[in-house]
Amino acid sequence: MKILVIADQKLAKCLELDLQYHGYEVTIATEGKTAQKLAQDESFQTILIDADMPSASGLEICRKLRNLGLRTPILLLKKADELEDRIEVLDAGADDYILKPVNIPELLSRLKVYSPPETQKDPDELRFLDLTLNRRTREVRRGNRVIELTATEYELLEFLLSHPRQVLTREQILEKVWGYDFSGDSNIIEVYIRYLRLKLESNKEKRIIQTVRGVGYVLKE
């Protein structure tokens, strides 16, 4: 479950640690413009907004997201719990609110309420963070962006996605992608890893294909 947390750096980092520990994928935004772009460009199951952000009004951010037509569930974090506060939250377009300081068990319980129903996993789809590869259609996406790959780039990425967070040696990659009897350029893996990185990171996304010096490569955040 992907969650967008819109709050100041300190609160956002605290929430990120707790939520990641419980298996959630968390993206942080500390100001309105970044939050708006992320909410529009990526798919989140829930958005948490601090109503008391020092740099921007969380209520105003909520209103702007709703005015853009965003229907993602929004939970506001607030200090006060008066009738006026509850009305203000609902008028801004939020689905619910949680009192600060945030009680993590309560937050987890609320998030379950707004979680989408579980759907059967597509056996042809490989996924890692915001990167997906569909073996049936051979379509590759980073978030909502479709990525065009050559046949070799596709085979290399599919092998990496089939073994997330597992260090793959150069020998394993060569045998799987190019064949055990390959006798071409010894730097072929580095060349194609560079091609993949350029395409996967063309919108300044985070690098997820990491080099393990002297060994090989690993897909990890």
Secondary structure, 3 states (H helix, E strand, C coil): CEEEEECCHHHHHHHHHHHHHCCCEEEEECCHHHHHHHHHHCCCCEEEEECCCCCCCHHHHHHHHHHCCCCCCEEEEECCCCHHHHHHHHHCCCCEEEECCCCHHHHHHHHHHCCCCCCCCCCCEEEECCEEEECCCCEEEECCEEECCCHHHHHHHHHHHHCCCCCEEHHHHHHHHHCCCCCCCCCHHHHHHHHHHHHHCCCCCCCCEEEECCCEEEECC
